[in-house]
Amino acid sequence: MVNKFDIGILTILIFVMFLNPSVFAATITSNVTVDINISAIGVLVVTPTTLSWSDMSPGSDGSVENIRIKNTGSINVSNIYLDTSTIVDEDKNPLLTASAINYSAAGFILVQNSTDTEYYHAGRLEWNLSTVLTDEVLDLGGSTEVFGHGWYRNATGNEYLWKVENGTNGLCNNTGTTFNIKNAPENITDVNRDLSTGLSTCGSVTAGTNWGTFACTDGPLSGQCVATSTACDKIHIYKYNMASSFPACANAVYLMEDNLIPGAETFIDVFASIPMGMPSGDTAQGTLTITATY
């Protein structure tokens, strides 16, 4: 027989369990330790991988395109620079032909990194003229054995006459090589072919194995590097190329020198610029190569 007291106790117990079930429940915990090691991998992803400009007229600039450089690896990368295929693609003087295929597309590209306000040549070749121009004053040095001269051309229709004279052993990559370029351009209204006056300052040569380099501080190539070939037959104009194929140049800089940490990105802007007097047709396909160290 259940009395009223027992019923009361049972009611109280049920009420307590309802309010606090833990009175009659226990928990057990156990930990799982997790360790992950990420391997050190350097990966640089550049997008887009293809750029194209079509139906460009001589004397015109193409649209500006953005190239993104992202560190998708697991370690910092730095000292990012830009090289081009211009020298390989354009292995003979295209001025002697009337064919666009003898020009490298990479040679028409201008570049600006994320911090600069000016555009510079990615890697432009200008070649020696086969003959002395009408009314041209070369003003060669008395010890000059070999020289090259030609036009630095651009899309504005202004062309600047340049000249390189050999250094030691009759070569234009050795000590004593000189490079000069006119400050004033030649165009449809003005003729400027006197290389004895009105020249920009590009300093003295830094001698190298296959090229000598000059750092121009004023004139049309101000802030850029000019590499002169051994044979004095061409010059290479660049800014962001730190490859060992060229001797040191005071104007050369990295696209980005600081660390680009994993997951971060930087960018460059590029466009194609076609000088006046270019033959029609497809140029030789060129390549822009972006390199970093880690």
Disulfide bonds with the S-S distance in Angstrom:
Cys172-Cys232 1.98
Cys202-Cys216 2.03
Cys225-Cys249 2.08
